[in-house]
Amino acid sequence: MTKSLINSEVIIYENDFIDRNAVATIISVAEDYKAMLLKLHEPLVWNKKHLNYVVAKTRLVNDSFEPLKLKQTMGCGATWLSEEKLNPQEPFDTSWWRGGAAAITSLKLL
């Protein structure tokens, strides 16, 4: 069950948006969206905003969180967001996104 990943720590590998690996904690998982909400251990400052969270979504329709559970690397799309942009009622909603703090990356459990 994917809920067992909650409170696990992951590495977000460097990518086109961040220039070094980052560590985050999985705070919520939505299997129906194939997404998870991560809280960064160290907020990222970008465009004078503190980005504390990342919404990570599997890349392809048939992808799953299984690689993470097997302690393997999982490819994903990631969108970084601030406390202000995080909607607690819809934490996986990134429909507001129109560019900027996002990249294709990989995650792996620590």
C-alpha positions, 0 to 999 in steps of 0.5 A: 500500500502506498500510504506506507510511504508517508513520513518517508524521506526521499532524495529529489535528484538535481534537474533543470530547476535545482542544481543539487539534490534535495531531501524531502519528506513524503507528507501525503499520497494520492494514488488516484492522482498518482501524486505525492506531496513532499515537504522540503527539509530546506526551503528553496528561495526562487524569485523572492519566494520560499518554496517549501513543497513539491508535488511529484507526479508519475510521468506516464499513465502506467507508472506507479510508486512501486519503484520507490517501495522497492528502494529504486529510482522513480521518474516523475514530474515535480512542481515546487510550491510555496506555502501560499500556493499550497491548497490544503483541500486540494494539495495535488492540484497544480492547475494554476501552474503556468511556468517556472518552478517545475522539472522532470526529475527522479526520486529515491527513498533514503 
